[in-house]
């Protein structure tokens, strides 16, 4: 057993036999608790999100033996591993329905994977900081409201994040052996899981490859020989993906989409996220949402700081996790300041912070023992606050689009002409009979729309097709026949249009053209 691992085991034994014994049972309890909380309100706690509807449709294509495609073009913005996993679930369980129906069913996949992530995180922190910090870290991750939000949707970040953490766990286990064949053999599964993460989402290179290279440069945390052995194994799954693309003659499409993706992530091209919407106020939105995600925001902010503290440790395994958290935190900060500030980018940042914070706390206590009680009290308070926010998140009803769709299908005539005004509405509700995207008064009038569907939050913040002014015009000239409110969509309203008022407004030149999307 190597010296760093002896140090970890010694730290664990200082905590009492109850938590030290039977770690598998503690991990199982955390996993069951995590799954139960993720299953709570699985259909209703999170508004349908455009990405998960898109990913569900792509998974359905894979389930039927096709390469993922969108709008008639091959889809290479993200690698296909998560789509393949969900496609397998579709085949195995015979799932069917439109993209929204599939997304709601496939949410179970991420609920299970998210619970598994909690278990892996527990074992990681136990190795790094001992059983008590591991239990607290596990409880934080069980109920973190931001993590619950991602695990409760069909998002590629959940399988990617799980693969990243499994890879780090295997790498830390490899340190149980002195440098040599045994350690080298232990590095292979770590690299393979890093490779799996990469074919879930390219961005995970920042959480795996970058820390590995930095670890070789920083205090010889990881020998260059180890990095040299691992990098080719990491590349194997992605090379297989590239060979499949090349065999189909799609290399040019792949390069074009990947270049666009890199430019988007870097913020050179602003198409999505807070920085892409001129009317969006990120600071104001954070203040507004702190009551729902306050503990998650604190973890996001702490990530680079606790990563730096852990990276200065005398223990190589702690330095490894510190470098992981440092890379994740710096990427998160860059995305907020200049890149594509999309909320899902924060998922792995929160995971890294949950791992590195107990390590940083151990390092600080070793230097200043007087900090033990205050930090322990803060940890318990943080855990309790996060649990309260997590329970609130899972018991909140936030299903405006689903509720509106179900009401329209049950109540409106089968041939009712409904104008949709948002991007998510388009992807979630189409194709469907006489519904279509008509986001302006001109398009509503020319297409004979009888009803319009709006969501106040995305439209008012510039994330829909329709101009925000439509939200002012409709209350004065149309009748709301269905309304439901939620924290994500705001007021989701089905409006019965007055055809005479609509025609009069357009004739008078009040057309309220869309702000984006290329629709009339």
Buried (B, 14 or more C-beta within 10 A) or exposed (E): EBEBBEBBEEBBEEBEEEBBEEBEEBBEBBBBBBBEBBBBBBEBBBBBBBBBBBBBBBBBBBBEEEBBEBEEEBBBEBBBBBBBBBBBBBBEEEBEEBBBBBBBBBBBBBBBBBBBBBBBBBBBBBBBBBBBBBBBBBBBBBBBBBBBBBBBBBBBBBBBBBBBBBBBBBBBBBBBBEEEEEBBEBBBBBBBBBBBBBBBBBBBBBBBBBBBBBBBEBEEBBBEEBBEBBBEBBBBBBEEBBEEBEEEEBEEBBEEBBEBBEBBBEBEBBEBBBBBBEEBEBEEBBEEBBEBBBBBBBBBBBBBBBBBBBBBBEBBBBBBBBBBBBBBBBBBBBBBEEBBBBBBBBBBBBBBBBBBBBBBBBBBBEEEEEBBEEBBEEBEEBBEBBBEBBBBBBEBBBBBBBBBBEBBEEEBEEEBBBBBBBBBBBBBBBEBBBBBBBBBBBBBBBBEBBBBBBBBBBBBBBBBBBBBBBBEBBEEBBEEBBBBBBBBBBBBBBBBBBEEBBEEBBEEEBBBBBBBBEBE
